[in-house]
Amino acid sequence: MKTRLKLASTIAAILVSLGALSRFLYWMNQPSDLWLYAGALGSLALLVLLPGVITLIWRSQLAKFKRP
């Protein structure tokens, strides 16, 4: 991928994750314990998934596996 496409994909992933984080924080502000836990799990999932997605975007070789 070209650098501009990688940069645009990274910015798009960050913007989508910010929108999702906003929704998760809204869930955490609801009076139910279930919504609190759902929001907390969603927020923690973003901490794991976003760096993984950015790594996949910037990795130069996505699916090249060498056989021994």
Buried (B, 14 or more C-beta within 10 A) or exposed (E): EEEEEBEEBBEEBEEEBEEBBEEBEEBBEEEEEEBBEBBBEBBEEBEEBBEEBBEEBEEEEEEEEEEE
